[in-house]
Amino acid sequence: GTLPRLFGAMDKFVRIYSGGELVKGPNGVEFGDLSEQGIWFKAAPTYSELIDAVYKKLGLEPATHNVRAQGRTNVGGGAHRHFIMVPIDDDMSWSNYVKAVFNGTDWNCLEVYVQTEELPSAEPVSPEPALLDSEPLDAQHQNTPPRDPELGASLFAPSMVTANAPTVHPQHSWLRRIRSARARAGIRGQVAGEEVQSGQYQCGASGTVDTTSCLLIGLYDEVHRARALAAGQHLTELNPRNREPLRFDKRYERYLRPAGLMGLANICRAGLPSIDRALVSALVDRWRPETHTFHMPCGEITITLQDVAMILGLPISGHAVIVNKTESYIELYQRYLGKAPPSDKSRPGLRVAWVRAEFNKCPEDADEETVKQHARAYILSLVGGLLFPDASGDRYTVYPFPLIADLENIGSYSWGSATLAYLYRAMCDACRRQSDQSNLTGCLLLLQFWSWERFPIGRPDMLKPKFPNVDELEDDRDRPTVGLRWVVGACTYRSAPARCYEHFTNEFDLLTDDQVVWSPYRDDRVKTLHLAPICTQDSHLWLTQAPLVFFFMVEVYTPERVMRQFGLHQECPPPFRDTSVELHWCCRGKVRSDWADKHKSFVDMWEVKEQHVIMEERPYDHANYMDYLRWYRRSTRIRLCTPRISNGHQDGASVRTATADDEDSLRASKLRYTPRAHLIHSVTDKLTILAKEAASQKGCSRGECSAFIERVTRTCVELVGELGGSSLCDIAAAVPDSTTIAAEQGSEGQRDTEDELNNSMVPDQENESGPVREKRTRFQVDRTQVDSTVHSRSPSKRRRGGPAPR
């Protein structure tokens, strides 16, 4: 057809852009005024042929310059075009870029943006082993352009696994790229260090922070919700999507137990809590797709396989949740449910209303086959409604149905890892949605329970839980999971006015290390729960680095970044593994049937997940974690609340007007919560500056000390005003006016000059005779006593009822 002929012609022509910076336009990335040159090849070029042609076209030599390439591609749909850049650094990434350009879009042109860097001429060439062993690239540069997602080796840190990771295919010009990355890391580290030392780096303050120096903030930040909030933009809560399952029937237990879904079913039977949309939205704001972790002020933290197993009791071991579909879904429904829904080709999925109408209640006199059909529908409602909810809200995800249909083998799959993969992808998508009523999918029950276990923010007050008597249970697999304690107890929520999105955003901005429950599953915390064996049976896999797979989704699992959650030593900086921009592009689109073939390399990694477990025996060390925090706070955005102007207190005086009073009264009447994060940030920043200035005042003159005291006084007045201002009238008189300050500074300067002249005219004390030195010392003591007596008579320096100063 037309596409193969076009592909065969256009893949031999490449447009090269260089000599400047990219610009942002209405349709994404644009080349602006960059120099454009076209290169024709006799055949479709490989990556090395492309780079060699670029060197030749630009008149450069590989020995003196390094070339970095990025390809522009259209990710928009239909008439709407949106261009983004993808890194090209090897044959595989180049091949994938070419496929992305010519398959599925109408923008069939290869456009490559290149940047050149001059290599240091005096740098010696180190041998390969010494260069790679002494200075790992991952430890040097935390924001290296992502490698190809189909290449499994880039998902692992070989130094942290028990067996060798899959070998990386030969890369071209590897030595040049290592040098270049090292140089870029050094430049960025220098810039970040200078900002911290100068006090200009505010870790998320709006407007003034250049996040390009933040090593953990990458390609996703342009449309990230955190960036918008830090810039002062008003965002609304996300719209959570989940569905309650069908009515439970005790006859389903014989199928739920071997499937590893009994813990989830028990939570649903006890009564699901409503999803707190303000809480989950505030959490998603801090989710970073670059690392698959939440970036909190006290460090990185994430949902792990341990959390999935302990909270929901889902199996971790087993095969990846993926299969090639061999027959249509209508045929599967007819065979395993006994009936098929009416034909509906508008959207993929199984309508919730139809499933509830047909399978919500199993007949009392149902035969075994009918019970199986209803059990499959119930499991579909658990899996499709809670673990993998569809964004539409009125349909069940049908991808897992071929696995659910086989009730005998449903327990052979890793439902826990698939649930985590789906939640990771949902948060990676939602954190880049800023429009009103944007959806949030994924297992939000897991996200909310995880937050309650870890943070005090939004946590309900739990009274006495009523757990089932384990001695009366028929099977040990019916024992509770950690998540059950949040639904069987009488949980009371805090007052509604404080439960708002702005409140949670502020509270997470102020989260401190000691407020986080880093290890909620210690034996002393959960031993009274008598947990089901499935909660801990796969504990040997909690630290695997194998990718998480769910049909079209492949998500990188990074426990090495949150080792404190496991009570283990945290590397600083953590080994960086790219979460892959291209993998995040991979969405379901049209329903496919060959996902197992497309993701075979990742499925194979999961099948040998035991070989990729992190072997770390060193326990958590707080001093080491403090080193990590110092690096971390320079590498990401930790403040989302916008700094605000103080309440009109300038130079110790109030400049409020009647109009301002009316506006504040109107605002106060509509206020649900008084945000305080920006106030605390302001206080801490100003006190930090004063502390640094105080440390530098040693040996200063009287005039300089007087000026410093004046700055301290004025800063205190400003802080009192910002924190409320109710006691401002008590200290306003303590601030002298500008004329008095000038006169005092002039007299102090004159006195300093006179003292310096007098001191220069008298001999050193070491050369003075004994009587003279004794007289001078006695005079100084008498003067000090007089000064202290004068100060002790000041009414502001003496407490009522207390003894007088000596």
ZAMARGU-4260 file (C-alpha; in steps of 0.2 Angstrom, whole numbers, plus 5000, padded with zeros to 4 digits):
<rodrens>
0) 5000/5000/5000 | 5005/5018/5002 | 5013/5017/5019 | 5026/5004/5014 | 5031/5014/4999
5) 5032/5030/5009 | 5041/5022/5023 | 5054/5015/5010 | 5057/5032/5003 | 5056/5043/5018
10) 5067/5033/5030 | 5082/5037/5020 | 5080/5056/5023 | 5084/5064/5039 | 5082/5083/5044
15) 5096/5088/5056 | 5094/5104/5067 | 5108/5111/5077 | 5116/5127/5083 | 5104/5133/5096
20) 5090/5128/5109 | 5073/5121/5106 | 5058/5132/5109 | 5040/5128/5116 | 5026/5132/5104
25) 5007/5129/5104 | 5010/5112/5097 | 5024/5106/5108 | 5042/5107/5104 | 5048/5118/5089
30) 5065/5121/5081 | 5063/5140/5080 | 5078/5148/5071 | 5089/5132/5072 | 5100/5128/5057
35) 5092/5115/5046 | 5102/5103/5035 | 5095/5087/5026 | 5105/5071/5024 | 5100/5058/5011
40) 5106/5040/5013 | 5107/5026/5000 | 5098/5015/5013 | 5089/5016/5029 | 5103/5022/5041
45) 5109/5013/5057 | 5112/5024/5072 | 5131/5023/5069 | 5129/5029/5051 | 5118/5043/5057
50) 5130/5049/5069 | 5145/5048/5057 | 5135/5058/5044 | 5131/5071/5057 | 5149/5073/5062
55) 5154/5074/5043 | 5139/5087/5040 | 5144/5098/5054 | 5163/5096/5051 | 5167/5089/5068
60) 5179/5075/5074 | 5174/5061/5086 | 5190/5064/5095 | 5187/5082/5099 | 5168/5083/5100
65) 5153/5073/5107 | 5136/5073/5098 | 5120/5070/5107 | 5104/5067/5097 | 5086/5068/5100
70) 5071/5064/5088 | 5055/5074/5087 | 5039/5064/5085 | 5021/5068/5085 | 5011/5060/5100
75) 4995/5070/5096 | 4979/5062/5089 | 4970/5066/5073 | 4971/5084/5068 | 4979/5089/5085
80) 4997/5088/5084 | 5009/5088/5099 | 5027/5086/5097 | 5040/5080/5110 | 5058/5075/5109
85) 5065/5058/5113 | 5083/5053/5116 | 5093/5043/5103 | 5108/5035/5109 | 5110/5018/5102
90) 5103/5007/5088 | 5088/5001/5097 | 5082/5019/5102 | 5085/5024/5084 | 5075/5010/5077
95) 5061/5013/5089 | 5060/5031/5085 | 5059/5027/5066 | 5045/5015/5070 | 5036/5028/5080
100) 5037/5041/5067 | 5031/5030/5052 | 5018/5020/5062 | 5002/5027/5068 | 5005/5046/5064
105) 5003/5056/5048 | 5019/5066/5052 | 5031/5055/5042 | 5048/5064/5043 | 5063/5060/5053
110) 5069/5076/5062 | 5084/5075/5073 | 5090/5089/5085 | 5109/5087/5089 | 5119/5096/5102
115) 5138/5096/5102 | 5150/5097/5116 | 5169/5099/5115 | 5179/5086/5124 | 5193/5091/5136
120) 5209/5089/5126 | 5219/5085/5142 | 5208/5071/5148 | 5217/5055/5148 | 5209/5039/5141
125) 5206/5027/5155 | 5205/5008/5152 | 5187/5002/5152 | 5187/4992/5168 | 5195/5006/5178
130) 5183/5019/5171 | 5167/5009/5174 | 5172/5002/5191 | 5179/5018/5199 | 5166/5030/5194
135) 5149/5022/5189 | 5139/5033/5177 | 5123/5030/5187 | 5131/5037/5202 | 5137/5052/5193
140) 5122/5058/5183 | 5105/5055/5189 | 5096/5062/5174 | 5104/5053/5160 | 5094/5053/5144
145) 5083/5037/5144 | 5089/5021/5136 | 5078/5010/5125 | 5064/5001/5135 | 5065/4985/5125
150) 5083/4983/5131 | 5081/4975/5148 | 5098/4978/5155 | 5095/4997/5157 | 5082/4993/5170
155) 5094/4985/5182 | 5109/4990/5193 | 5121/4976/5190 | 5130/4980/5206 | 5115/4977/5217
160) 5108/4960/5211 | 5113/4942/5214 | 5116/4937/5197 | 5123/4946/5182 | 5109/4957/5173
165) 5106/4954/5155 | 5120/4960/5145 | 5119/4976/5136 | 5121/4976/5117 | 5137/4985/5111
170) 5135/5003/5110 | 5143/5015/5099 | 5156/5028/5105 | 5152/5023/5123 | 5168/5031/5130
175) 5163/5048/5123 | 5146/5047/5131 | 5153/5042/5148 | 5164/5057/5147 | 5150/5069/5141
180) 5138/5063/5155 | 5152/5065/5168 | 5155/5082/5162 | 5137/5087/5162 | 5135/5079/5180
185) 5149/5090/5186 | 5142/5106/5178 | 5125/5103/5186 | 5132/5098/5203 | 5142/5114/5203
190) 5127/5125/5198 | 5116/5116/5212 | 5130/5119/5225 | 5132/5137/5221 | 5113/5140/5222
195) 5112/5131/5239 | 5127/5141/5246 | 5120/5157/5240 | 5103/5154/5248 | 5094/5156/5231
200) 5089/5138/5230 | 5072/5136/5237 | 5067/5118/5231 | 5051/5123/5223 | 5048/5141/5227
205) 5038/5148/5213 | 5046/5157/5198 | 5064/5158/5204 | 5069/5140/5203 | 5077/5133/5187
210) 5073/5115/5189 | 5085/5110/5175 | 5098/5109/5189 | 5087/5097/5199 | 5094/5080/5194
215) 5078/5070/5198 | 5067/5081/5188 | 5066/5076/5170 | 5056/5077/5154 | 5039/5076/5163
220) 5040/5092/5173 | 5034/5103/5159 | 5016/5098/5162 | 5017/5091/5180 | 5005/5096/5193
225) 5019/5100/5205 | 5026/5113/5193 | 5009/5121/5191 | 5006/5122/5210 | 5023/5129/5213
230) 5020/5142/5200 | 5004/5148/5210 | 4992/5140/5198 | 4975/5134/5205 | 4972/5115/5202
235) 4956/5105/5207 | 4955/5088/5214 | 4957/5073/5203 | 4941/5062/5200 | 4944/5044/5207
240) 4938/5030/5197 | 4934/5013/5206 | 4919/5002/5207 | 4912/4991/5222 | 4912/4972/5218
245) 4896/4961/5216 | 4888/4953/5231 | 4898/4940/5239 | 4893/4922/5241 | 4901/4910/5252
250) 4901/4897/5238 | 4914/4908/5229 | 4927/4905/5243 | 4933/4888/5235 | 4939/4898/5220
255) 4945/4914/5229 | 4957/4905/5241 | 4968/4897/5228 | 4968/4913/5217 | 4975/4923/5232
260) 4960/4935/5232 | 4953/4930/5248 | 4961/4945/5258 | 4954/4957/5245 | 4936/4949/5246
265) 4936/4950/5265 | 4940/4969/5264 | 4926/4971/5252 | 4914/4961/5263 | 4918/4972/5278
270) 4913/4988/5269 | 4924/4998/5258 | 4928/5016/5264 | 4925/5030/5252 | 4940/5036/5242
275) 4947/5053/5249 | 4949/5062/5233 | 4958/5077/5241 | 4971/5065/5249 | 4974/5054/5234
280) 4976/5070/5223 | 4988/5078/5235 | 4998/5062/5234 | 4998/5061/5215 | 5005/5079/5215
285) 5021/5072/5223 | 5023/5057/5212 | 5037/5058/5200 | 5037/5047/5184 | 5056/5049/5183
290) 5059/5038/5198 | 5042/5030/5202 | 5043/5037/5220 | 5034/5051/5230 | 5046/5066/5232
295) 5042/5071/5250 | 5052/5084/5260 | 5059/5070/5270 | 5065/5060/5256 | 5058/5048/5243
300) 5045/5035/5248 | 5034/5023/5237 | 5022/5009/5237 | 5032/4993/5236 | 5028/4974/5233
305) 5028/4973/5252 | 5014/4985/5254 | 5004/4976/5241 | 5006/4959/5250 | 5003/4966/5267
310) 4989/4977/5264 | 4979/4967/5251 | 4986/4950/5253 | 4989/4948/5234 | 5001/4935/5227
315) 5018/4942/5221 | 5026/4926/5215 | 5019/4918/5199 | 5018/4922/5180 | 5017/4940/5173
320) 4998/4945/5171 | 4999/4945/5152 | 4993/4933/5138 | 4990/4933/5120 | 4972/4932/5116
325) 4967/4918/5104 | 4948/4921/5103 | 4936/4936/5104 | 4929/4942/5120 | 4912/4938/5114
330) 4916/4920/5113 | 4925/4920/5130 | 4910/4928/5138 | 4898/4915/5130 | 4909/4900/5135
335) 4914/4905/5153 | 4899/4916/5158 | 4885/4907/5149 | 4879/4923/5140 | 4886/4938/5131
340) 4882/4956/5133 | 4873/4965/5119 | 4885/4971/5105 | 4893/4988/5109 | 4908/4993/5099
345) 4909/5011/5105 | 4922/5008/5118 | 4932/4992/5124 | 4926/4984/5141 | 4912/4975/5149
350) 4897/4986/5154 | 4896/4987/5173 | 4877/4988/5173 | 4875/4972/5162 | 4886/4962/5174
355) 4877/4968/5189 | 4860/4964/5181 | 4865/4946/5177 | 4877/4941/5190 | 4875/4951/5206
360) 4866/4937/5215 | 4869/4918/5213 | 4853/4908/5214 | 4852/4897/5229 | 4848/4881/5219
365) 4862/4885/5206 | 4872/4870/5200 | 4891/4869/5200 | 4893/4877/5183 | 4881/4891/5187
370) 4891/4895/5203 | 4907/4895/5193 | 4900/4907/5180 | 4895/4919/5195 | 4911/4916/5203
375) 4920/4922/5187 | 4909/4937/5187 | 4913/4941/5205 | 4932/4940/5202 | 4930/4951/5187
380) 4921/4964/5198 | 4936/4963/5210 | 4949/4964/5197 | 4941/4975/5185 | 4933/4987/5198
385) 4946/4988/5211 | 4963/4982/5205 | 4962/4988/5187 | 4948/5001/5186 | 4943/5008/5169
390) 4944/5027/5167 | 4926/5027/5160 | 4919/5022/5176 | 4905/5012/5169 | 4915/4997/5162
395) 4926/4983/5168 | 4943/4981/5161 | 4942/4965/5151 | 4961/4962/5148 | 4962/4949/5162
400) 4946/4940/5158 | 4955/4926/5148 | 4965/4922/5164 | 4950/4924/5176 | 4941/4911/5165
405) 4952/4897/5170 | 4948/4896/5188 | 4960/4881/5191 | 4975/4891/5186 | 4970/4909/5191
410) 4982/4908/5206 | 4997/4905/5196 | 4998/4923/5191 | 5007/4938/5200 | 4991/4949/5204
415) 5001/4959/5216 | 5014/4965/5204 | 5001/4968/5190 | 4991/4979/5203 | 5007/4989/5207
420) 5011/4991/5188 | 4993/4998/5185 | 4994/5010/5199 | 5011/5016/5194 | 5005/5020/5177
425) 4989/5028/5183 | 4999/5040/5194 | 5011/5043/5180 | 4997/5049/5169 | 4987/5058/5182
430) 5001/5069/5189 | 5002/5077/5171 | 4984/5081/5170 | 4979/5099/5175 | 4962/5101/5168
435) 4946/5101/5179 | 4938/5084/5183 | 4953/5074/5177 | 4952/5056/5181 | 4963/5045/5192
440) 4962/5026/5190 | 4973/5012/5198 | 4970/5003/5214 | 4965/5018/5225 | 4960/5007/5239
445) 4979/5002/5240 | 4985/5020/5238 | 4973/5026/5252 | 4977/5012/5264 | 4996/5014/5261
450) 4994/5033/5265 | 4985/5029/5281 | 4998/5017/5286 | 5013/5029/5283 | 5007/5047/5286
455) 4996/5056/5299 | 4989/5067/5285 | 4971/5062/5282 | 4972/5047/5293 | 4955/5043/5301
460) 4955/5040/5320 | 4954/5022/5323 | 4944/5015/5338 | 4945/4997/5344 | 4945/4986/5328
465) 4935/4970/5328 | 4945/4957/5320 | 4938/4940/5316 | 4942/4926/5328 | 4956/4916/5319
470) 4952/4900/5329 | 4934/4900/5321 | 4940/4901/5303 | 4939/4887/5291 | 4956/4890/5283
475) 4971/4900/5287 | 4970/4909/5270 | 4954/4917/5277 | 4965/4927/5290 | 4965/4946/5289
480) 4977/4957/5280 | 4984/4973/5286 | 4971/4983/5276 | 4956/4975/5285 | 4960/4984/5301
485) 4955/5000/5292 | 4937/4994/5288 | 4933/4982/5303 | 4936/4996/5316 | 4925/5010/5320
490) 4935/5024/5310 | 4930/5042/5313 | 4936/5055/5301 | 4942/5072/5306 | 4930/5087/5304
495) 4925/5091/5286 | 4932/5109/5285 | 4950/5103/5287 | 4948/5089/5275 | 4952/5099/5259
500) 4964/5098/5245 | 4973/5114/5250 | 4975/5107/5267 | 4983/5091/5262 | 4995/5100/5250
505) 5001/5111/5264 | 5003/5097/5276 | 5013/5087/5264 | 5024/5102/5261 | 5028/5102/5280
510) 5030/5083/5282 | 5045/5079/5293 | 5055/5063/5295 | 5048/5059/5312 | 5030/5060/5306
515) 5032/5045/5294 | 5030/5027/5299 | 5044/5020/5289 | 5042/5002/5294 | 5023/4999/5298
520) 5024/4980/5296 | 5036/4977/5311 | 5032/4961/5321 | 5028/4971/5336 | 5015/4981/5326
525) 5006/4967/5316 | 5009/4951/5328 | 4991/4954/5335 | 4983/4954/5318 | 4987/4935/5315
530) 4989/4939/5297 | 4986/4927/5282 | 5001/4917/5276 | 5000/4925/5259 | 5005/4942/5267
535) 5023/4936/5270 | 5025/4921/5259 | 5033/4930/5245 | 5044/4942/5256 | 5060/4935/5247
540) 5053/4945/5231 | 5050/4962/5239 | 5067/4968/5234 | 5067/4962/5216 | 5072/4974/5202
545) 5062/4964/5189 | 5050/4975/5179 | 5031/4975/5183 | 5020/4969/5169 | 5001/4970/5166
550) 4997/4967/5147 | 5001/4983/5138 | 5010/4991/5154 | 5028/4988/5159 | 5033/4998/5174
555) 5051/4999/5182 | 5051/4994/5200 | 5064/5004/5210 | 5066/4997/5228 | 5084/5003/5229
560) 5078/5021/5230 | 5068/5018/5246 | 5079/5005/5256 | 5074/5014/5272 | 5056/5007/5271
565) 5064/4990/5272 | 5076/4995/5287 | 5091/4994/5276 | 5106/5005/5271 | 5102/5018/5258
570) 5114/5021/5244 | 5118/5040/5241 | 5114/5044/5228 | 5103/5029/5224 | 5108/5020/5208
575) 5098/5028/5194 | 5087/5016/5183 | 5078/5025/5169 | 5059/5022/5170 | 5058/5024/5151
580) 5049/5038/5142 | 5045/5026/5128 | 5037/5013/5140 | 5025/5027/5147 | 5020/5030/5129
585) 5014/5012/5127 | 4996/5013/5129 | 4982/5001/5125 | 4976/5011/5110 | 4967/4998/5099
590) 4964/4982/5108 | 4979/4971/5103 | 4981/4952/5105 | 5000/4950/5105 | 5005/4960/5121
595) 5015/4944/5127 | 5025/4944/5111 | 5028/4963/5111 | 5034/4963/5129 | 5043/4946/5129
600) 5059/4953/5135 | 5051/4960/5150 | 5041/4945/5153 | 5057/4934/5153 | 5064/4946/5166
605) 5050/4944/5178 | 5050/4925/5176 | 5068/4925/5183 | 5064/4938/5196 | 5073/4929/5210
610) 5089/4932/5201 | 5087/4951/5202 | 5084/4953/5221 | 5094/4966/5229 | 5107/4958/5241
615) 5109/4972/5255 | 5112/4966/5273 | 5118/4983/5280 | 5105/4990/5292 | 5098/5007/5291
620) 5110/5021/5297 | 5103/5038/5301 | 5119/5047/5298 | 5120/5040/5281 | 5102/5044/5278
625) 5106/5062/5282 | 5119/5062/5269 | 5106/5056/5257 | 5094/5070/5262 | 5107/5083/5259
630) 5109/5076/5241 | 5091/5074/5238 | 5085/5091/5243 | 5096/5098/5230 | 5090/5086/5217
635) 5071/5089/5217 | 5057/5100/5221 | 5051/5098/5238 | 5040/5113/5240 | 5023/5115/5231
640) 5015/5129/5241 | 5017/5146/5233 | 5026/5159/5244 | 5015/5173/5247 | 5017/5191/5252
645) 5015/5195/5271 | 5000/5203/5277 | 5005/5221/5274 | 5018/5223/5287 | 5032/5233/5280
650) 5046/5239/5291 | 5036/5236/5307 | 5021/5246/5301 | 5004/5241/5295 | 4999/5247/5278
655) 4982/5239/5278 | 4967/5249/5270 | 4949/5248/5272 | 4948/5239/5255 | 4960/5226/5260
660) 4950/5224/5276 | 4934/5221/5266 | 4943/5209/5254 | 4951/5199/5269 | 4934/5198/5278
665) 4926/5191/5262 | 4940/5179/5260 | 4939/5173/5278 | 4921/5170/5277 | 4923/5158/5262
670) 4939/5150/5269 | 4939/5131/5274 | 4957/5130/5279 | 4970/5142/5283 | 4986/5137/5273
675) 5002/5139/5283 | 5015/5130/5273 | 5021/5146/5265 | 5022/5155/5282 | 5033/5141/5289
680) 5044/5141/5274 | 5046/5160/5275 | 5050/5159/5294 | 5063/5145/5291 | 5071/5154/5277
685) 5072/5170/5286 | 5079/5162/5302 | 5091/5152/5292 | 5098/5168/5284 | 5099/5176/5301
690) 5108/5161/5308 | 5121/5162/5294 | 5123/5181/5297 | 5125/5178/5315 | 5139/5166/5312
695) 5148/5178/5302 | 5147/5193/5315 | 5163/5187/5325 | 5175/5201/5325 | 5164/5214/5318
700) 5164/5232/5323 | 5151/5240/5334 | 5142/5248/5319 | 5141/5231/5310 | 5134/5223/5326
705) 5121/5237/5328 | 5116/5235/5310 | 5114/5216/5312 | 5104/5219/5328 | 5093/5231/5318
710) 5090/5217/5305 | 5086/5204/5318 | 5073/5216/5326 | 5065/5220/5309 | 5064/5202/5304
715) 5056/5197/5320 | 5043/5210/5318 | 5040/5204/5300 | 5038/5186/5306 | 5026/5191/5320
720) 5016/5200/5307 | 5016/5185/5295 | 5011/5173/5309 | 4996/5183/5314 | 5001/5200/5320
725) 4991/5200/5336 | 5006/5205/5346 | 5013/5217/5334 | 5008/5232/5344 | 5018/5225/5359
730) 5034/5226/5349 | 5032/5239/5336 | 5039/5252/5348 | 5055/5242/5350 | 5059/5246/5331
735) 5067/5263/5330 | 5063/5274/5316 | 5076/5277/5301 | 5082/5294/5308 | 5086/5287/5325
740) 5095/5272/5317 | 5105/5283/5306 | 5110/5294/5320 | 5114/5279/5331 | 5124/5271/5317
745) 5134/5287/5314 | 5138/5289/5333 | 5143/5271/5334 | 5154/5273/5319 | 5162/5288/5327
750) 5164/5279/5343 | 5172/5264/5334 | 5184/5276/5325 | 5189/5285/5342 | 5192/5268/5350
755) 5203/5262/5336 | 5213/5279/5337 | 5215/5277/5356 | 5220/5259/5355 | 5233/5263/5342
760) 5240/5276/5354 | 5242/5265/5370 | 5254/5251/5371 | 5249/5232/5371 | 5244/5225/5388
765) 5258/5213/5387 | 5270/5228/5387 | 5261/5237/5401 | 5267/5237/5419 | 5257/5228/5432
770) 5249/5243/5440 | 5243/5250/5424 | 5236/5234/5418 | 5227/5231/5434 | 5220/5248/5434
775) 5214/5246/5416 | 5206/5229/5420 | 5197/5236/5436 | 5190/5251/5425 | 5183/5238/5412
780) 5175/5228/5426 | 5167/5243/5434 | 5160/5249/5417 | 5153/5232/5413 | 5144/5232/5430
785) 5137/5249/5426 | 5131/5244/5409 | 5122/5228/5416 | 5114/5238/5430 | 5107/5250/5417
790) 5100/5236/5407 | 5093/5227/5422 | 5082/5243/5426 | 5074/5241/5409 | 5056/5235/5412
795) 5056/5225/5396 | 5071/5215/5403 | 5064/5210/5420 | 5050/5197/5422 | 5037/5200/5435
800) 5039/5191/5451 | 5057/5185/5446 | 5073/5189/5455 | 5082/5205/5449 | 5098/5202/5438
805) 5114/5202/5447
</rodrens>
